[in-house]
Amino acid sequence: MFTDYAKIYIRAGRGGDGAVTFHREKYVAAGGPDGGDGGRGGNIVFVVDDHASSLIEFKFKRKYVAEDGMAGSGKRCFGKSGQDLVIKVPRGTLLKSADGAIIKDMSSDEPFIAAKGGRGGWGNSHFATPTRQTPRFAKPGLPGEELNLTLELKLLADVGLAGFPNVGKSTLLSVVSSARPKIANYHFTTLAPNLGVVRISEGVSFVLADIPGIIEGASEGAGLGHYFLRHIDRCRLVVHMVDGAGSEGRDPVEDFETINAELKKYDPALASRPQIVAANKCDIAEDGEPLAKLRAHVEKLGLPFFEISAATRQGVDELMKRIAEELSKLPPVAVYESDYVKPAPEFGSPDEVTIEVHDGVYCLEGKWLELLVASTNFTDYESRMYFERNLRRCGIFDRLEEMGINDGDTISIYDLEFDYVR
């Protein structure tokens, strides 16, 4: 199954906690603190896999979490860093944020770190001072970055074959490359884009993409075009195939204009993309009038026009040579620039702490307060005193007293509860 769109959640590993240990050795009195730092959490890394051609695996697994760092230990030993989680995607995959901003275009071989692991916490050896020689607290590890991502695959092809269903796009791809798409005499035989490499001569080749049949209303969701029009976005050149014989009773000129209108509705930039028109099935044309009208119409627009038969290879070699000639004048395949602005870390402010009273319990919440709680070891007296000094210094206790708090009243901070004492 071909899948070119998926939504996933990624989370880098959390940093390991710092250790609270003290040096113990025979004949060494008061060896002092020697707690080591925690290890860094694992990153989420995206890499290009040229053997992958679809995002199908992301339909069945949507959550990716890297390994956490290990906690520090005694003798100032650092915790082991978490292993990076490597995610492989097809070349040409766009990584987008939840609001649609492009984070990275995975078109090169360079790995990309989408989410960085959290930093490990400091061990208690960092907090020893002349007046605090036995610190019994350490810093916890920081959480890793997390993101909701949208993966969107846009094939990296030089040339895109566009046209109504059953005009011979798959047949043309099969005779000019080693690709073997399904070919049958009915509409929507091709249900997924196919790629093939066309070799003209030594050192001259290009990638040709067969885009599934586009019909009227494709830009609004009709047919298959709505899902696969995105694969024309990168193409440097569009080869517009038309049934020049009118074998299904349709007007070739009308078909030509309909497809161009759909391309323009999907993306106005496609209307100005270089285009070559190939009238296929000319070997079975019983009436030359539709073909002549199409030629006159196309040449009036100043576009190159070729009469071909993909089934018999009539005119195919000339068309391929002209495509290679046009590509030599065009810039490389487009690579999308990132427009994602990474949000600044949320440290919060003491002024943003909210205080609400529920059944006599004073409930405090806020990002600043959450980080303060996370960095406090409540089993250690000195660490608790540090916590209380911060609440007093930042005016939290003053606000509580203004609200009428009394000795013995309960204060709730997330999953902690304690009695207030002036």
C-alpha positions as CSV (number, residue, x, y, z in Angstrom):
1,M,0.0,0.0,0.0
2,F,1.3,3.4,-0.9
3,T,1.0,6.0,1.8
4,D,2.4,9.5,1.5
5,Y,0.9,11.2,4.6
6,A,1.0,10.4,8.2
7,K,0.8,12.0,11.7
8,I,3.1,10.9,14.5
9,Y,4.2,11.9,18.0
10,I,7.8,12.0,19.0
11,R,9.5,12.5,22.4
12,A,13.2,12.6,23.1
13,G,14.5,10.8,26.2
14,R,14.6,12.4,29.7
15,G,17.9,13.1,31.3
16,G,19.0,10.9,34.2
17,D,18.8,12.2,37.7
18,G,21.9,13.3,39.6
19,A,23.1,11.1,42.4
20,V,23.3,11.8,46.1
21,T,26.2,9.8,47.4
22,F,29.2,10.3,49.7
23,H,32.7,8.9,49.5
24,R,33.3,6.0,51.8
25,E,36.8,4.6,52.2
26,K,38.7,3.0,55.0
27,Y,40.9,5.4,57.0
28,V,39.3,8.4,55.1
29,A,37.0,10.3,57.4
30,A,34.3,12.6,55.9
31,G,35.1,11.8,52.3
32,G,32.6,14.3,51.1
33,P,29.9,14.2,48.4
34,D,30.8,12.3,45.2
35,G,27.4,11.9,43.4
36,G,27.8,11.8,39.6
37,D,25.6,13.5,37.0
38,G,22.8,11.8,35.1
39,G,23.2,10.9,31.4
40,R,21.7,12.8,28.5
41,G,18.4,11.6,27.1
42,G,18.4,10.1,23.6
43,N,17.6,12.3,20.6
44,I,15.0,11.6,17.9
45,V,16.9,11.5,14.6
46,F,15.5,11.3,11.1
47,V,17.5,9.9,8.2
48,V,16.8,9.2,4.6
49,D,16.3,5.6,3.4
50,D,16.5,5.3,-0.4
51,H,15.1,1.7,-0.1
52,A,11.8,3.1,1.3
53,S,9.2,4.5,-1.0
54,S,6.2,5.0,1.2
55,L,5.1,6.1,4.7
56,I,3.1,3.0,5.3
57,E,4.9,2.0,8.5
58,F,3.8,5.2,10.2
59,K,0.2,4.2,9.8
60,F,0.7,1.4,12.2
61,K,3.1,3.0,14.7
62,R,2.4,6.6,15.6
63,K,4.4,7.1,18.8
64,Y,8.2,7.2,18.9
65,V,10.0,7.7,22.2
66,A,13.8,7.7,22.7
67,E,15.6,6.1,25.6
68,D,16.0,8.0,28.8
69,G,19.4,8.7,30.3
70,M,20.5,6.7,33.3
71,A,21.0,8.2,36.8
72,G,24.4,9.1,38.1
73,S,26.1,7.0,40.7
74,G,28.9,7.3,43.3
75,K,32.5,8.1,42.8
76,R,31.4,10.9,40.5
77,C,30.4,8.4,37.8
78,F,28.2,9.8,35.0
79,G,25.0,8.0,34.0
80,K,24.9,6.4,30.6
81,S,23.4,8.6,27.9
82,G,20.1,7.3,26.3
83,Q,20.4,5.8,22.9
84,D,19.3,8.0,20.0
85,L,16.1,6.7,18.2
86,V,16.7,6.7,14.4
87,I,13.7,7.0,12.2
88,K,14.1,6.2,8.5
89,V,11.9,8.0,6.0
90,P,11.8,8.0,2.1
91,R,13.8,10.7,0.4
92,G,11.7,13.8,-0.2
93,T,9.7,13.5,3.0
94,L,8.7,16.8,4.6
95,L,8.6,17.1,8.4
96,K,5.9,19.6,9.4
97,S,4.7,20.9,12.8
98,A,1.2,20.5,13.9
99,D,0.3,23.9,12.5
100,G,1.7,23.1,9.0
101,A,5.1,24.9,9.2
102,I,8.0,23.1,7.4
103,I,10.6,21.9,9.9
104,K,12.8,20.0,7.5
105,D,12.9,18.7,4.0
106,M,14.5,15.3,4.1
107,S,16.1,15.4,0.6
108,S,19.7,15.2,1.6
109,D,21.8,12.5,3.3
110,E,22.4,14.6,6.4
111,P,20.7,13.2,9.5
112,F,18.3,15.6,11.3
113,I,17.7,15.9,15.0
114,A,14.0,16.6,15.4
115,A,13.9,16.4,19.2
116,K,16.8,16.8,21.5
117,G,17.1,14.7,24.7
118,G,16.9,16.3,28.1
119,R,20.1,17.2,29.9
120,G,21.1,15.0,32.9
121,G,20.8,16.4,36.4
122,W,23.8,17.4,38.5
123,G,24.9,15.2,41.3
124,N,25.4,16.5,44.8
125,S,29.2,16.9,44.3
126,H,28.3,20.1,42.4
127,F,26.6,21.7,45.5
128,A,29.4,21.3,48.1
129,T,30.5,24.7,49.6
130,P,32.7,25.6,52.6
131,T,29.5,26.1,54.6
132,R,27.5,23.2,53.1
133,Q,29.9,20.3,53.1
134,T,27.3,17.5,53.0
135,P,24.6,18.5,50.4
136,R,21.9,15.8,50.5
137,F,20.2,16.8,47.3
138,A,20.8,16.7,43.6
139,K,19.2,18.0,40.4
140,P,16.7,15.8,38.5
141,G,17.1,15.3,34.8
142,L,15.3,17.5,32.4
143,P,12.5,16.2,30.1
144,G,13.3,15.7,26.4
145,E,11.6,17.7,23.6
146,E,8.3,16.4,22.3
147,L,6.5,17.2,19.1
148,N,3.4,16.2,17.1
149,L,4.7,15.9,13.5
150,T,3.1,15.6,10.1
151,L,5.0,13.5,7.5
152,E,4.3,14.4,3.9
153,L,6.1,12.6,1.1
154,K,6.7,14.6,-2.1
155,L,8.5,12.5,-4.7
156,L,11.9,13.7,-5.9
157,A,11.4,13.5,-9.7
158,D,12.7,15.7,-12.5
159,V,9.7,15.1,-14.7
160,G,6.0,14.4,-13.9
161,L,3.6,12.7,-16.2
162,A,0.2,14.4,-15.9
163,G,-3.0,13.6,-17.7
164,F,-6.5,12.0,-17.6
165,P,-6.7,8.3,-16.6
166,N,-6.0,5.7,-19.3
167,V,-4.1,8.1,-21.6
168,G,-1.0,5.9,-21.5
169,K,1.3,7.4,-18.8
170,S,2.1,4.0,-17.3
171,T,2.8,2.5,-20.7
172,L,5.2,5.3,-21.5
173,L,7.0,4.9,-18.2
174,S,7.4,1.1,-18.8
175,V,9.0,1.5,-22.2
176,V,11.5,4.2,-21.4
177,S,12.6,2.9,-18.0
178,S,13.0,-0.3,-15.9
179,A,9.8,0.5,-13.9
180,R,7.0,-2.0,-14.2
181,P,3.7,-0.3,-13.3
182,K,0.4,-2.1,-13.6
183,I,-1.0,-1.5,-17.1
184,A,-4.6,-2.3,-18.1
185,N,-7.3,-0.8,-20.3
186,Y,-9.5,0.8,-17.7
187,H,-9.5,4.0,-15.6
188,F,-7.4,4.3,-12.4
189,T,-5.3,1.3,-13.1
190,T,-2.4,3.1,-11.3
191,L,-3.3,3.7,-7.7
192,A,0.1,5.1,-6.6
193,P,2.8,7.2,-8.1
194,N,5.6,5.2,-9.9
195,L,9.2,6.3,-10.5
196,G,11.5,5.3,-13.3
197,V,15.0,6.4,-14.3
198,V,15.3,7.3,-18.0
199,R,18.8,7.0,-19.4
200,I,19.5,8.9,-22.6
201,S,23.3,8.4,-23.0
202,E,26.4,8.1,-20.8
203,G,26.0,10.6,-17.9
204,V,22.6,11.9,-19.1
205,S,19.5,10.6,-17.3
206,F,16.5,11.9,-15.4
207,V,13.8,10.6,-13.0
208,L,10.3,10.3,-14.5
209,A,7.2,10.1,-12.3
210,D,3.9,8.6,-13.3
211,I,1.3,10.5,-11.4
212,P,-2.1,8.7,-11.0
213,G,-4.9,9.9,-13.3
214,I,-6.2,13.4,-12.6
215,I,-9.8,14.2,-13.4
216,E,-12.0,17.3,-13.2
217,G,-12.3,18.4,-9.6
218,A,-9.1,16.7,-8.5
219,S,-7.9,19.8,-6.7
220,E,-11.1,19.6,-4.6
221,G,-10.8,15.9,-3.8
222,A,-12.3,14.2,-6.8
223,G,-10.6,11.0,-8.0
224,L,-7.1,10.2,-7.0
225,G,-5.5,13.5,-8.0
226,H,-6.3,15.2,-4.7
227,Y,-3.9,12.8,-2.9
228,F,-1.2,12.7,-5.5
229,L,-1.0,16.2,-7.0
230,R,1.6,17.1,-4.3
231,H,4.1,14.8,-6.1
232,I,4.2,17.2,-9.1
233,D,5.3,20.1,-6.8
234,R,9.0,19.3,-7.1
235,C,9.0,18.3,-10.8
236,R,11.1,20.7,-12.9
237,L,9.1,19.8,-16.0
238,V,5.6,18.6,-16.6
239,V,4.9,16.2,-19.6
240,H,1.2,16.6,-20.3
241,M,-0.1,13.5,-22.0
242,V,-3.3,13.7,-24.0
243,D,-5.3,11.0,-25.8
244,G,-4.7,12.4,-29.3
245,A,-6.9,9.8,-30.9
246,G,-9.9,10.7,-28.8
247,S,-10.4,7.0,-28.3
248,E,-12.9,7.4,-25.5
249,G,-15.0,10.0,-27.4
250,R,-13.5,12.9,-25.5
251,D,-12.2,16.1,-27.0
252,P,-8.4,16.3,-26.7
253,V,-8.4,20.1,-26.5
254,E,-11.0,20.1,-23.7
255,D,-9.0,17.4,-21.8
256,F,-5.8,19.5,-22.1
257,E,-7.5,22.6,-20.7
258,T,-9.3,20.7,-17.9
259,I,-6.0,19.2,-16.6
260,N,-4.2,22.5,-16.7
261,A,-7.1,24.2,-14.9
262,E,-6.8,21.6,-12.1
263,L,-3.1,22.1,-11.8
264,K,-3.6,25.8,-11.5
265,K,-6.3,25.4,-8.9
266,Y,-4.1,23.2,-6.8
267,D,-1.1,25.5,-7.0
268,P,-0.9,28.6,-9.3
269,A,2.9,28.0,-9.5
270,L,2.2,24.9,-11.5
271,A,0.6,26.9,-14.3
272,S,4.0,28.5,-15.0
273,R,6.0,25.3,-14.8
274,P,7.7,24.3,-18.1
275,Q,5.5,21.9,-20.0
276,I,5.7,19.6,-23.0
277,V,2.6,18.2,-24.5
278,A,2.6,14.6,-25.8
279,A,-0.4,13.4,-27.9
280,N,-0.5,9.6,-27.3
281,K,-2.2,6.8,-29.2
282,C,-1.6,8.5,-32.6
283,D,-1.2,5.0,-34.1
284,I,-4.9,4.3,-33.7
285,A,-6.3,7.7,-34.6
286,E,-9.0,7.1,-37.3
287,D,-9.9,10.8,-37.7
288,G,-7.0,13.3,-37.8
289,E,-9.1,16.3,-37.1
290,P,-9.0,16.1,-33.2
291,L,-5.2,15.7,-33.3
292,A,-4.8,18.6,-35.7
293,K,-7.0,20.8,-33.5
294,L,-4.9,19.9,-30.4
295,R,-1.6,20.6,-32.3
296,A,-2.9,24.1,-33.4
297,H,-4.1,24.9,-29.9
298,V,-0.9,23.8,-28.2
299,E,1.4,25.5,-30.7
300,K,-0.6,28.7,-30.3
301,L,0.3,28.6,-26.6
302,G,4.0,28.3,-27.5
303,L,4.4,24.8,-26.0
304,P,6.4,21.9,-27.6
305,F,4.1,19.3,-29.1
306,F,4.9,15.7,-29.9
307,E,2.8,13.0,-31.5
308,I,3.7,9.6,-30.0
309,S,2.5,6.1,-29.5
310,A,3.8,4.6,-26.3
311,A,2.7,1.1,-27.3
312,T,4.8,1.1,-30.5
313,R,7.5,3.6,-29.3
314,Q,6.6,5.9,-32.2
315,G,8.1,9.3,-31.5
316,V,9.1,8.3,-27.9
317,D,12.9,8.6,-28.4
318,E,12.5,12.1,-29.8
319,L,10.3,13.1,-26.8
320,M,12.8,11.7,-24.3
321,K,15.7,13.6,-26.0
322,R,13.7,16.8,-25.9
323,I,12.9,16.3,-22.2
324,A,16.6,15.9,-21.4
325,E,17.4,19.0,-23.4
326,E,14.9,21.1,-21.6
327,L,16.0,19.8,-18.2
328,S,19.6,20.9,-18.9
329,K,18.3,24.5,-19.0
330,L,16.3,24.2,-15.7
331,P,17.4,24.6,-12.1
332,P,17.7,21.5,-9.8
333,V,14.8,19.9,-8.1
334,A,13.3,22.3,-5.5
335,V,14.2,21.8,-1.8
336,Y,11.8,23.4,0.6
337,E,13.3,25.8,3.2
338,S,12.2,25.6,6.8
339,D,9.7,28.2,8.0
340,Y,9.4,26.7,11.5
341,V,10.1,28.9,14.4
342,K,11.0,26.8,17.4
343,P,9.1,28.0,20.5
344,A,11.3,29.3,23.3
345,P,11.5,27.0,26.4
346,E,8.7,27.8,28.9
347,F,10.3,28.8,32.2
348,G,7.4,30.9,33.3
349,S,7.4,33.6,35.9
350,P,6.4,33.7,39.6
351,D,3.9,36.4,38.7
352,E,2.1,33.8,36.5
353,V,1.5,31.4,39.4
354,T,-2.3,31.0,39.9
355,I,-3.8,30.6,43.4
356,E,-7.3,29.2,43.8
357,V,-9.1,28.2,47.0
358,H,-11.2,25.0,47.0
359,D,-12.9,23.9,50.2
360,G,-10.3,25.7,52.3
361,V,-7.3,24.3,50.3
362,Y,-5.0,26.8,48.6
363,C,-4.1,25.3,45.2
364,L,-1.1,26.7,43.4
365,E,-0.2,26.1,39.7
366,G,2.2,27.6,37.2
367,K,5.1,26.6,34.9
368,W,7.7,28.3,37.2
369,L,6.4,26.5,40.2
370,E,6.4,23.2,38.3
371,L,10.1,23.5,37.5
372,L,10.9,24.5,41.1
373,V,9.1,21.4,42.4
374,A,10.9,19.2,39.9
375,S,14.3,20.5,41.1
376,T,13.7,20.0,44.8
377,N,14.5,17.0,46.9
378,F,11.7,17.1,49.5
379,T,13.4,14.3,51.6
380,D,16.3,16.7,52.3
381,Y,16.0,19.5,54.9
382,E,18.3,21.9,53.1
383,S,16.5,21.3,49.8
384,R,13.2,22.0,51.4
385,M,14.5,25.2,52.9
386,Y,15.7,26.3,49.5
387,F,12.2,25.7,48.1
388,E,10.6,27.7,50.9
389,R,13.0,30.6,50.5
390,N,12.2,30.8,46.8
391,L,8.5,31.0,47.5
392,R,9.1,33.7,50.1
393,R,11.5,35.7,47.9
394,C,9.2,35.7,44.9
395,G,6.2,36.9,46.8
396,I,4.1,33.7,46.8
397,F,3.7,33.7,50.6
398,D,2.8,37.4,50.5
399,R,0.0,36.8,48.0
400,L,-1.3,33.9,50.2
401,E,-1.3,36.1,53.3
402,E,-3.2,38.8,51.3
403,M,-5.8,36.2,50.5
404,G,-6.3,35.5,54.2
405,I,-4.4,32.2,54.7
406,N,-3.9,31.2,58.4
407,D,-1.6,29.0,60.2
408,G,-2.5,25.3,59.7
409,D,-4.3,25.9,56.4
410,T,-3.4,23.4,53.6
411,I,-1.4,24.4,50.5
412,S,-1.6,22.1,47.5
413,I,1.1,22.3,44.8
414,Y,0.4,19.6,42.2
415,D,0.8,16.3,44.1
416,L,2.3,17.9,47.2
417,E,0.3,19.1,50.3
418,F,1.7,20.8,53.4
419,D,0.4,23.0,56.2
420,Y,1.2,26.7,56.2
421,V,3.2,28.1,59.1
422,R,4.2,31.8,59.3
